[in-house]
Amino acid sequence: MLKETGREIVEVTAFNGVKVQCVKQGSILIPVGKVTIFPMGKVAMYPKDELRELQQEKQNDRKNYDKDLANEERLEKLKSLKHNWERSQQMFENLSKVGFANSIDTVNTIMSRLIDAGEKITAEAKESKEARSDLHGPTGALKVLSAWRVLPDGSKYLSTIRFIPT
């Protein structure tokens, strides 16, 4: 089915050195998880209890908390995990409100919209470029904000995506 649409799955080394599976069409690269996990509300739950305990220790026993330098680093990591989880949940809620389900059809619709947006990014762009588009669902529409990086070979790599109610 991917070949019929001109798409293929390729493995790309991301900026952080991690290998990522991407859907590729022409010069457009879309990390699969950016569409199948994050906007579908499937980001793993952050460790709530650990976050709460570290926050309480920082508030109630600052002297002991400060003795271990790893505490602040771990607290920031947990806050980041919480933020990602909350953002994932919000994106899925926004998709659901306009009639999209967690399905292959939804993923294909989003992929098509992102490919259209990515094609508008010029290869001359050196920094991350943002594309704006609309995503129409059965019961409403969302604005899609996608940020792209142009790789040294001219490929356009989706770095972030957001769905915003209109």
C-alpha positions in Angstrom: 0.0 0.0 0.0 2.8 2.4 0.7 4.4 1.9 -2.8 1.0 2.7 -4.3 1.0 6.1 -2.7 4.7 6.8 -3.6 5.7 6.3 0.0 8.2 4.0 1.6 9.5 3.3 5.1 13.1 4.3 5.7 15.4 4.4 8.7 16.9 7.8 9.4 19.4 8.8 12.1 17.8 11.7 14.0 19.7 14.7 15.3 20.1 13.0 18.7 21.8 10.0 17.1 18.8 7.7 17.5 17.6 5.7 14.5 14.0 6.5 13.6 11.6 4.9 11.1 10.2 7.5 8.7 7.6 7.5 6.0 9.4 8.9 2.9 7.7 10.5 -0.1 10.1 12.3 -2.4 12.2 14.6 -0.2 9.7 14.5 2.7 10.6 12.5 5.8 7.9 12.0 8.5 8.9 10.0 11.7 6.2 7.3 12.1 5.9 7.9 15.8 5.1 11.6 15.3 1.8 10.5 13.7 1.0 7.1 15.2 2.0 7.7 18.9 2.1 11.4 19.9 -1.1 12.7 18.4 -3.0 9.5 19.2 -2.5 10.0 22.9 -0.2 7.0 23.2 2.8 8.7 24.9 3.6 6.6 28.0 2.4 7.9 31.3 5.0 9.7 33.3 5.9 8.4 36.8 3.4 10.5 38.8 4.4 9.2 42.2 8.2 9.8 41.7 7.5 13.3 40.4 5.3 14.1 43.3 7.8 12.8 45.8 10.7 14.8 44.3 8.6 17.9 44.3 7.6 17.4 47.9 11.2 16.7 48.9 12.4 19.9 47.1 9.7 21.9 48.9 9.8 20.3 52.4 13.4 19.2 52.8 15.5 21.4 50.4 18.8 20.8 52.3 18.6 17.1 51.8 17.2 17.5 48.2 20.2 19.7 47.3 22.7 17.1 48.6 22.1 14.9 45.6 22.7 16.8 42.3 20.9 14.2 40.3 17.6 15.1 42.0 17.2 18.4 40.0 18.2 16.7 36.8 15.7 13.9 37.4 13.0 16.4 38.4 13.4 18.3 35.1 13.3 15.0 33.1 10.1 14.0 34.9 8.5 17.4 34.2 9.4 17.0 30.5 7.8 13.5 30.5 4.7 15.0 32.1 4.6 17.8 29.5 4.9 15.3 26.6 2.2 13.1 28.0 -0.2 16.0 28.6 0.4 17.4 25.1 -0.2 14.0 23.6 -3.5 13.6 25.5 -4.5 17.1 24.4 -3.7 16.4 20.7 -5.8 13.3 20.8 -8.6 15.1 22.5 -8.5 17.8 19.7 -8.5 15.1 17.0 -11.4 13.3 18.7 -13.5 16.5 18.9 -13.4 16.9 15.1 -14.4 13.3 14.6 -11.1 11.5 14.1 -10.6 8.1 15.7 -7.4 6.3 16.5 -7.2 4.4 13.2 -5.1 3.7 10.1 -7.5 6.0 8.2 -6.7 8.9 10.5 -3.0 8.2 10.4 -3.1 8.2 6.5 -5.1 11.4 6.5 -2.6 13.1 8.8 0.3 11.8 6.8 -1.2 13.1 3.6 -1.7 16.6 5.1 1.9 16.6 6.4 3.3 15.6 3.1 1.4 18.4 1.5 2.8 20.8 4.1 6.3 19.5 3.8 6.3 20.0 0.0 5.8 23.7 0.6 9.1 24.0 2.7 11.9 25.3 0.5 15.2 23.5 0.5 17.0 26.8 1.0 15.7 27.0 4.5 18.6 26.6 6.9 16.7 26.8 10.2 13.5 25.0 11.2 10.6 26.2 9.1 7.0 26.1 10.2 4.1 25.2 7.9 0.5 25.9 8.6 -2.4 23.9 7.2 -5.9 22.8 8.0 -7.1 19.3 8.8 -10.8 18.7 8.2 -12.5 15.9 10.1 -16.0 14.6 10.0 -17.3 17.1 12.5 -14.9 20.0 12.4 -11.4 21.3 11.5 -8.1 21.8 13.2 -5.1 24.0 12.4 -2.0 22.0 11.9 1.3 23.6 12.8 4.3 21.5 11.6 8.0 22.4 12.0 10.5 21.1 9.6 14.3 20.8 9.3 16.0 20.8 6.0 18.8 18.1 6.1 22.1 18.5 4.3 20.9 16.3 1.4 17.8 18.6 0.9 15.3 16.3 2.6 12.7 17.9 4.7 12.3 16.2 8.1 9.2 16.8 10.3 10.5 17.8 13.8 7.2 18.8 15.6 3.5 18.8 15.0 0.6 20.5 16.8 -3.1 20.3 16.3 -5.0 23.4 17.4 -8.7 23.9 17.5 -10.1 26.5 15.1 
